[in-house]
Every structure is written in C-alpha cells, then in structure tokens.
Amino acid sequence: MKKIKFSIADILLFVFILLLVIPQTRMPIQVVLSSVKMQFFSPSPLDKEDQAKLSPFSYKVSALDGTNTSIKIGEDKVTFVGYWATWCPPCIAEMPSIQKLYDDYGTSVEFVLLTHEKPEVVQRFLDKKEFSLPVYIPRMQAPELLDGNSIPTNFVIDKSGKIIIKETGATDWNAKKIRTILDGLIAS
C-alpha cells in the first residue's frame, strides 16, 4: 500500500479551506482578502463617453435616528454615494478608507452612504468601528443610473450630476488618485 505524503502547502490549503467553512472565521478572512485586493486597485474615472449624467434630484432618506430628510444629488456639490451593508466583507474592508476620505472632504463633498439594514444594527457597527460616516436608509427607489445591484457599489458624482466614477467591490477610496480627482471636481 502506497503511503500518502502531504506537503506543508497541502496542509495550509486544507486549513485555509476549513477556516472558510467555519462561519466565525469566514468573515474576518474575507475582510482580509478584500483588504489585500485594495492595496493593488483603486478606482479610476469612467471614460468620458461612459460618464452618464443624472438629472438633479432629491434623494429621500432617513437618518439612523429616524429623521426623514432629502439630499440633493447632481446639483452644485460633488457627491459620494455608496451602497453597503454591515455583513458584507468587501464593504467592511473599504470603510476605513471611506472614513479617511470623509474626514478630509466631508465639508466639500456630500457623502451619502446607504444601507437597507436596521438602524440600530448599523449604529452599533459604526460605534464599534468608531466611524462617523453619514449613513442613511433610502426611502425611495434610486434612479436607474445609481442602481447598485451589488454591494459595495460607490459613485462619485460631479457638481452637474455627471457620474465620474462607478466602482463595485472593495477599493481604496483614500488613494492619491481619488484625492486628485476630488480636488479637481471641487475646484471646477
């Protein structure tokens, strides 16, 4: 009978797969993998011919405290719109970079982070991670151009309503390239 030999790589692969099967370890592993991906990819502007223009509209939302409000999109202010969830590993991975961007651009860029989760779940997540991002629950269907069929999906919209960036999946929003784009959009 032939004896089976396992290499260290085989054992590590087996352990990795086993950890992915266990629910308690799956999420942290997926967050780490998304974070690694983010180190190599940052969003780029859409090609000029792909930059669709939104008609200005007021996004009807509820703040986490239940207050109903409307946020103007595509009218005189650069806007960052993001669809996310607390249970989504790529969303969790990119949130620190969005927080850093918000810390520096929160007064000159309108940040609108949208989720369909219960406000208390979202607030607990934000408190635990020490995020101060403006998160809302949508109270209307988004225009088709802002339809985020998967999460995370994020948009950067210029002052006239043109979608400059549309990015799906975890990405580094605090990258120098993004900051340069935002600086240009704010100055125009």
N, C-alpha and C positions, 0 to 999 in steps of 0.2 A: 504494500500500500504506500502510495506517494504522500509524503508529508507536505502540507500547505505552509508556505512561508509568507508572512506579512511584512511588508516594509513599513518604515515609520510613516511614510506618505500615505499608505493604505490605512493605517490606524488613525492618523489625523483626519483623513477624509471621512472615515466612519464616525468618529467623534463629532465632527462638524455637522454631518447629516443628522446624527442623533440629536444634537442640540437644536437643530432647526425643527425637529419634530416636536420637541417639548415646548408647550405654549409659553412657559415662563422665560425661556431663553430665546425664543424666536424673535420677539420684538427687539430686544437690545442688539442682537446680531444684525437684523435688517437695518436698524438705525446706523450701526457702524458701517455696514456695506454702502449705504446711501451716502454717508459722510465721506467715505473714501472716493466714491464716484464724483462727489462735489469738488474734490481737490483738482480734478482734471478737466472739468467742464463748467463754464459759466455762460449765461445766456448771451445771445447776440441779437442785434436788431434784425427784424424781418427785412427782406429785400423790399425796396421801395414799392414795387408793383404788388407786393403781398400785404402792405400796410393798409388794412381796411379802415374806413372812417365810420365811427359811431355817430349817430345823431345825438346831440346832447340830451341827457335825461336825468331824472332824479331817481336814485336807487332807494326804494323804500326798505328800511331795515329796522331791526330792534337791537338796541344795545343790550349788553348782558344783564343790565339791571331792569330790563323790561321796557325802557323808554323807547317809544317809536320816533323815528326821525327819517329824514331824507338826505341823501348825499348826492350833490351834483357831480356828474361824470361827464367829461368831454367839454367842459366849459371853463376856460380861463385858469385852470390849475392842472399841473401834472398829477396823474393818479396812478397808484399801485393797487391793483385789485388782485386778491389771492383767494383761491378756494382750497380749503384744507380741513383736516379732522385730527382730533387728539389721538386716535387709534392708528393713524397712518404713519408707518416708519419713515418714508421719504419726507413727509411733512415735518415730522419731529426733527429730522436731521437738518433741514434747511431753516428752521425757525430762528436759531441763534443769528444767522446771517441777516435775516429779515429784521430782527430786533436791532442789530447794529446799524443797518441802513435807516431804520426808523429813528433811532437815537440821533443821527446826524441830519436827516432830511425831513423829520416829522413836521416841521413848521412850513416847509416849502413844497412838500409833496403830500397829497391826500392819500393816506393809507386806509384801505378798506379790505379787511380780512374777513372772509365769510365762511360760516360753517352751519350745518343743519343739526348740530348736536344740542343737547340740553344746556342752557346757560350755566347751570351750577357745575356741570362736568367740565365745561370749558374754563370757567373761573378757577376751579381747583387746579387744572392743568397750568394755567397762566401763573397762578400764585406759586405753585411748586417749582416751576422753572424760572420764576422771577422775571417774567415777560410783562411789558407794559403796552403791548400792541393793541391797537383799536380793533376789536373783534365784534362782529355783528351777525345776527341771524337774518337772512333775507326774508322779506315779506312780499316779494313779487318774483315773477319769472324774469331772469336776466335776458337782455336782448340776445338774439341768436349769435352775434359776434362774440359775446362774452360767455357763451355756453361752456362751462367747464365739466365735460363728461367724465374726466378722471381727476384724481387729486394726487398731489398738488398740481394745480394749474394757476399760473400767475400771469398778469398782464401789466405792462407799463403803457399808459395812455398819455399822449401829449395834450397840451392846452386846448387844441382844436378838436380832440376826440379821435385822433388817429392812433391805432394800436401799433406801437413801435416795437414792442417785444411781447411774444406769447411763448411761454415756456411750460412744458408739462414734465413733471418729475423733479426730483431734488436737484437743486443747483445752488451755487454760491452767489447770493444776491449782494454780498458785501465786496465783490470783486472790483478792482480798479476800473475795469472796462464798464461796469454798470454805473459806477460813480461818475465817470466821464460822460456817459450818455445822459444821466440825470442832470448833471451840471449844464450841459448844452441845452437840454429841453427847458430847464428852469430859466436860463438866460434869454431864450428866444421869445 
